[in-house]
Amino acid sequence: MYKGNYYTASARLGVAAIEFGTARIPYGGPFISLGITAAECVWGDQFYEWVEENYDNQ
């Protein structure tokens, strides 16, 4: 958790769980996991800022 951003921490945990979960799929799983990781590297900050903006106001 960074500076009390609970929603961002939860979203990061969820994305990490999806990455690890897809890595366990036979044959194609590691490639799917790699794609999710690459997408998080490119668009992760935008996604986590969106999560904080939209879910912090509720």
PyMOL commands that set and color helices and strands:
alter all, ss='L'
color gray80, all
select helices_A, chain A and resi 6-23+29-55
alter helices_A, ss='H'
color red, helices_A
deselect
rebuild
show_as cartoon
